[in-house]
Each structure stands twice: as C-alpha cells, then as structure tokens.
Amino acid sequence: MTFDLLNLNAPLLNALNDLGVTTPTPIQEQTFSLLMSGRDVLGIAQTGTGKTYAYLLPCLRQWKYSHEKNIQILILVPTRELVKQVVTEVEKLCKYMDVKVAGVYGGVNMAPQKDVILAGLDVLVATPGRLLDLILSDTIKPKTIKKLVIDEVDEMLDLGFKYQLTRIFDLLPQKRQNILFSATMIEEVENLIAIYFNNPVKVEAATDITPLKNIEQMGYSVKNFNTKANLLLLLLRNEPAMSKVIVFLSTKSMVDLLYGILKPTLGKYADYMHSNKAQNKRFETITHFDNGLCRVLIATDIIARGLDLSEVTHVINFDTPAVPESYVHRIGRTGRADKKGIAITFTTEKEKEYKNNIEALIKLKIKPLQSPADLEISNTLIKEEIPVVKMKNILVKKLKKNADKPGPAFHEKKAKNLKTNSKIPHAEKMRMKYGKPIKKSSKK
C-alpha cells in the first residue's frame, strides 16, 4: 500500500512526495476510509505510529475552500509543544493548498491569538483551557466546526482537562465528526465516548502495548537519588555514544534538583524542561535539543508523549515510573525512524515493584547491568527519601492557660472582709473595730 492508492488529491500527494513519505503506517491505512466516510472514529495507537497524519490527511482531503475562512477543523492536544508541532505538520501538508492554520495555548497573552482567529482560519490547533476561554469570549464561533480531533486524550485527562473537554463538547455543534486518538483506553475515555460520540468505530494499530524492537532495554539497581546522579555523570563521561540523551523524572522538583547537580559539569550542554518553565524558554529548549546544541535534556513526562524529537540516542529513566504505560511512552522517544535506541532505567529498592509491573506489561525482562566499579556510593538522602516516622496522634484535652494560677482580677481579701461561719461576740467585734472593748451603756 502506498499513498498513491488512497483517495488523496494532487496537492496532498505532492506535499507527501516533497517530504519523502510514500507508505502509510498501519494506523493511517486502517483509519483513512473510515474517516473519509464521516464516521466517528476512536484510534488506539502508541506514540510514533503516525497518528498525526492518520487524522490530518483525511481531514485536509475533505476540507473545502471558503472565502469567509471560518474554522472547519478543530484539533485539541494536551500541551503547548504539541500545538506547535501539529501546526508545523499541517503547514507541511498544505504546502500546495490555501489553508490557514494557527495554534493557541495558555500561559501567554490572549489578545494576539484573538487577532489571528478573527482574521480568518480554516484549521485551529489548541489546548483545551485556552480554547474554552476563546469560545466563552465569543472570539470563536463554534457553529462552523465540522470536525473535532482530540489527540492524546488520555494524557489530557491525566493533566486534569476533563471539565474543559466536557464544556467544549457541550458548546460545539451537534452535527460534527468526532475523531479521537489515544495511546491507552481508560475508563474516563470510555465514559466520554459513551456520552458525546455517535456510534464510533474503534481501530487499534496494535493489540498489545509493546516497546519498539529496535530499543535495547537495560537497567541498574541504585541505592538512592545522589548515587543515581553519580552514575549518570559517570555514564556521560565514559560513553561518547550518549550524544543526545533525555533523562526522565516524575516531578518538577526532582528535575530542578538534578539539573542543579549536572549543570556545573555539563554547562550549556544540559538543559531542563517542565511546565513551570516560561513558554518561550520551553520552545527554545526543544529547538536546541532537537538541533543537537544540547546533549542532555532533563524533563518530566511532559515530553514523553507526542513530540517528535529526532535521533535521540538514549533515554534514561532516572526514576522507575509507577505507571507502567509511562515507561513505554518514555522509551518511545528513542529508536525512531528505524534507528537503534537505548533505554536505561535506574531502580532503587523501593522501585522494584514498579519495575516488575513494567516487565509484566511489556512481556520482557529489562537486562540487569553491574554498576561501574568506580561508582561513588552516596549515603546522603534527599528530602523525599528520608523516612517519615508516623506516630499515633493521641488527643489530650488542652488545659486553660495558667489554670493553676488565679486570674488577673483576683486579689486577697482584707482580713476584716473574710467571711467565716463562726459567730463572733459583739464585744470582740467592737474590739476589732475600735481597738478596745466598748461596753454597751445601760438604758435609763
């Protein structure tokens, strides 16, 4: 099967020929005729299987020129980086077509994005939050949208976009084609489909989640975070083949910590990536790494999905991911386009269960390696590794302040004001009052 055998028009075929792309991937071949028929489609395929062209080619094939330049095709993706990447792919495919495309995302001024949309667009690529803002501000008139594409929907739900997605579904016209792509099928995705899709056809490019065959997988058992950092520096120093490396960690704070450790040694050849980084810096980081100006990119799972980074030689799982599917997405950044790749996983004693779950999912043992003899073992634990001592919280009734002392209004009574229950004779009272006994005078 080649693209020439599909029902593509000359402009799209010419653009594919310019790109050197002649053969569709399985997911592209299986979904093309279904999408052309106008059916709602659910595509299950891993990152790197050609999902982007699987939905772009049929959507652009059915695009019709309009003088009004109203949005016909809406594409939702989870991250800003994916917005930019999908926009670039649309521009490549529309080289010989008069299609206006733009991308919008949060974290930047919305005014310039409004101006671009009001000037007229055919295709809009957006993150859910910013799209909802633009619809509610009446910048986007959703009634003209004919096709809704949601890419990496499982990642969107992981990032907390469920509310935005359901609001967008409610605001879009009922008569539209829904196209959804996901790497995994989770319950939340099934619930969305049951409510908002019209009898969708499910297409799976692969029945099992298995890593690419051209990725060599190996791992080290390592004591703690600082020892992992020592091992990483040792590998980078001793392995010249590690020329383009992505190091994955689960949290932003861990990324910052490791970057601070590597920066003095690697200098400008190390960079980091997570959602707290300024947007322009994020784009700059991706560009520098993809162009080979940066050797080591330390990142959260924000770049484990969708982004097409070329010629990554190694993926380092600095921590073993708790979710097995995350491992598959991470190592999928290397071994692309028929090139060999290497994935190395560092595992502590506490992470062994995660490793076992990964091996059960991929039906393969990660090859164990012996730590280098000159590896410096650190006994210093970071904050996250220090055991938390949990003590039973026994509630004790709080005593009032200075409960054993009299309050500020208290003062000793004078002796004459002290009350007693004993009866004092009148003569004694007079003596206490006047200092001498006073006798009662006899009545005359």
Residue pairs with C-beta under 8 A, 6 or more apart in sequence:
1 23
1 24
1 29
2 22
2 23
2 24
3 13
3 16
3 21
3 22
3 23
3 24
4 13
4 22
6 24
6 29
6 32
6 57
7 32
7 33
7 36
7 61
8 16
8 57
8 61
9 61
10 96
11 94
11 95
11 96
11 97
12 57
12 60
12 61
12 93
12 96
12 97
14 95
14 96
15 92
15 93
15 94
15 95
15 96
16 22
16 93
18 95
19 92
21 53
24 32
24 50
24 53
25 49
25 50
25 53
25 54
25 205
26 49
26 205
26 206
27 43
27 45
27 49
27 50
27 51
27 54
27 203
27 205
28 50
28 53
28 54
28 57
30 203
30 205
31 41
31 43
31 54
31 55
31 58
31 203
32 54
32 57
32 58
34 41
34 201
34 203
35 41
35 55
35 58
35 59
35 177
35 179
36 58
36 61
36 62
38 177
39 177
39 199
39 200
39 201
40 177
40 178
40 179
40 180
40 197
40 198
40 199
40 200
40 201
41 178
41 179
41 180
41 200
41 201
41 203
42 180
42 181
42 182
42 193
42 197
42 200
42 201
42 202
42 203
43 51
43 54
43 55
43 179
43 180
43 181
43 182
43 203
43 204
43 205
44 181
44 182
44 183
44 184
44 185
44 202
44 203
44 204
44 205
45 51
45 54
45 181
45 183
45 204
45 205
45 206
46 183
46 205
46 206
46 209
46 328
46 329
46 332
47 183
47 304
47 305
47 306
47 329
47 332
48 212
48 308
48 332
48 336
49 205
49 206
51 151
51 181
52 85
52 86
52 89
52 151
53 89
53 93
54 181
55 75
55 149
55 151
55 179
55 181
56 86
56 89
56 90
56 93
57 93
59 73
59 147
59 149
59 179
60 73
60 90
60 93
60 94
60 97
60 99
60 123
62 147
63 72
63 73
63 97
63 99
63 122
63 123
64 72
65 98
66 72
66 122
68 120
69 100
69 119
69 120
69 121
69 122
70 120
70 121
70 122
70 141
70 144
71 117
71 121
71 122
71 123
71 124
71 140
71 141
71 144
71 145
72 122
72 123
72 144
72 145
72 146
72 147
73 122
73 123
73 124
73 145
73 146
73 147
73 149
74 123
74 124
74 126
74 131
74 145
74 147
74 148
74 149
74 172
75 86
75 123
75 124
75 125
75 126
75 149
75 150
75 151
76 126
76 127
76 128
76 131
76 148
76 149
76 150
76 151
76 156
76 165
76 168
77 83
77 86
77 125
77 126
77 127
77 151
77 152
77 306
78 127
78 128
78 152
78 155
78 156
78 159
78 161
78 305
78 306
79 105
79 127
79 155
79 159
79 302
79 305
79 306
80 105
80 106
80 107
80 127
80 279
80 282
80 283
81 282
81 283
81 286
81 302
81 303
81 306
81 307
82 151
82 152
82 305
82 306
82 307
83 103
83 104
83 105
83 125
83 126
83 127
84 103
84 283
85 306
85 307
85 308
86 103
86 125
86 151
87 101
87 102
87 103
87 125
90 99
90 101
90 123
90 125
91 101
94 101
99 122
99 123
100 120
100 121
100 122
100 123
101 121
101 122
101 123
101 124
101 125
102 113
102 116
102 117
102 121
102 123
102 124
102 125
103 124
103 125
103 126
104 113
104 116
104 117
104 124
104 125
104 126
104 127
104 130
104 131
104 134
105 126
105 127
105 130
105 279
106 127
106 129
106 130
106 133
107 279
108 279
110 130
110 133
110 134
110 137
113 130
113 134
114 134
114 137
114 139
117 124
117 134
117 139
117 140
118 139
124 131
124 140
126 134
128 156
128 161
128 164
128 165
128 168
129 161
129 164
131 140
131 164
131 168
132 164
132 167
132 168
132 171
134 140
135 142
135 168
135 171
142 171
142 172
142 173
143 173
145 172
145 173
145 176
146 176
146 177
147 176
147 177
147 179
148 172
148 176
148 177
148 178
148 179
149 179
149 180
149 181
150 156
150 165
150 178
150 179
150 180
150 181
151 181
151 306
152 181
152 182
152 183
152 305
152 306
153 165
153 180
153 181
153 182
153 189
153 192
154 182
154 183
154 184
154 185
154 186
154 189
155 183
155 305
155 306
156 162
156 165
157 165
157 186
157 188
157 189
162 188
165 192
166 192
166 196
169 192
169 195
169 196
178 196
178 197
178 198
178 200
180 189
180 193
180 197
180 200
182 189
183 305
183 325
183 328
183 329
184 209
184 325
193 200
208 363
209 325
209 328
209 361
209 362
210 328
210 362
210 363
210 364
211 217
211 328
211 331
211 332
211 343
211 362
211 364
212 331
212 332
212 335
212 336
212 341
214 335
214 338
214 339
214 340
214 341
215 331
215 334
215 335
215 340
215 341
215 342
215 343
216 340
216 341
216 342
216 343
216 367
217 331
217 342
217 343
217 345
217 364
217 366
217 367
218 342
218 343
218 344
218 345
218 366
218 367
218 368
218 369
219 317
219 344
219 345
219 346
219 347
219 355
219 366
219 367
219 368
219 369
220 231
220 344
220 345
220 346
220 347
220 368
220 369
220 371
221 347
221 348
221 349
221 368
221 371
222 228
222 231
222 346
222 347
222 348
222 371
223 348
223 377
223 378
224 348
224 378
224 379
224 380
224 381
224 382
224 385
225 254
225 257
225 381
225 382
225 384
225 385
226 378
226 380
226 381
226 382
227 375
227 376
227 377
227 378
228 318
228 346
228 348
229 258
229 261
229 262
229 378
230 375
230 376
230 377
230 378
231 346
231 371
231 372
231 375
232 247
232 258
232 262
232 316
232 318
232 346
233 261
233 262
233 265
234 372
234 374
234 375
235 242
235 344
236 242
236 245
236 266
236 295
236 296
238 372
241 313
241 314
242 295
242 313
242 314
243 292
243 295
243 313
244 289
244 292
244 295
244 311
244 312
244 313
244 314
245 295
245 296
245 297
245 312
245 313
245 314
245 315
245 316
246 297
246 299
246 303
246 309
246 312
246 314
246 315
246 316
246 330
246 333
246 334
247 258
247 296
247 297
247 298
247 299
247 316
247 318
248 299
248 300
248 301
248 304
248 315
248 316
248 317
248 318
248 319
248 321
248 330
249 255
249 258
249 298
249 299
249 300
249 318
249 319
250 300
250 301
250 319
250 321
250 322
251 300
252 274
252 275
252 276
252 300
253 384
254 318
254 319
254 384
255 272
255 273
255 274
255 298
255 299
255 300
256 272
256 274
257 382
258 298
258 318
259 270
259 271
259 272
259 298
262 270
262 296
262 298
263 270
266 295
266 296
268 293
268 294
269 294
269 295
269 296
270 294
270 295
270 296
270 297
270 298
271 285
271 288
271 289
271 294
271 296
271 297
271 298
272 285
272 297
272 298
272 299
273 282
273 285
273 286
273 297
273 298
273 299
273 300
273 302
273 303
274 299
274 300
274 302
275 300
275 302
277 285
285 294
285 297
286 303
286 307
286 309
288 294
289 297
289 309
290 309
290 310
297 303
298 318
301 321
301 326
301 329
301 330
303 309
303 333
304 326
304 329
304 330
304 332
304 333
305 329
307 333
308 336
309 333
310 336
310 337
311 339
312 333
312 334
312 336
312 341
313 334
313 341
313 342
314 334
314 341
314 342
314 343
314 344
315 330
315 331
315 333
315 334
315 341
315 342
315 343
315 344
316 343
316 344
316 345
316 346
317 327
317 330
317 331
317 343
317 344
317 345
317 346
318 346
319 346
319 351
320 327
320 345
320 346
320 347
320 348
320 351
320 354
320 355
320 358
321 327
321 330
321 354
321 358
322 354
324 354
324 357
324 358
324 360
324 361
324 362
325 361
327 345
327 358
327 361
327 362
328 361
328 362
330 343
331 341
331 343
334 341
334 342
334 343
335 341
344 369
345 355
345 366
347 354
347 355
355 366
358 366
359 365
359 366
416 432
424 432
426 440
427 437
427 438
427 439
430 436
430 437
430 438
431 437
431 438
